[in-house]
Amino acid sequence: MAQPIKSLLSNNQELRAILNKAQTLTDLHCQFIAVAPSYFAPSTQILALQLGTLSIAVANSTLAAKLRQIAPELVIALQNKGCAVSSIRVKVQVSFDKPQPQFAPNKLSRTAQNRLNELSLNLSDSPLKVALKKLASD
């Protein structure tokens, strides 16, 4: 019977340290997201906590500048939540993957399709007529 990966990792002494570090970073990320402005959530990643310094990767320099600006407030907020953070170090990682929003293509109403068809019928053969017919048929 398959065991959950967490129990597999916790049963191995070498892997238990990695599991504990990953859990600590995950908890820190949740705490950070709870105190930081919402626009940081999809664009930040907690890298490490060493000697009280929280290292955070951000997707671009604009967010990095803003994070550096509000870092003292965030440190106090994290300390109030029980985190052993005394400073924040910000790293820009351009290759940091952030989710791209998925946009659904807009559909023309039946009325708009009919009007485009009517307009294309009044035109002589041209690229515009072909484009209007194609637009009306989608």
Buried (B, 14 or more C-beta within 10 A) or exposed (E): EEEEEEEEBEEEEEEEEEBEEEEEBEEBBEBBBEBBEEEBEEBBBBBBBEEEEBBBBBBEEEBBEBBEEBBEEBBEBBBEEEBEBEEBBBEBBEEBEEEEEEEEEEEBEEEEBEBBBEBBEEEEEEEEBEEBBEBBEE
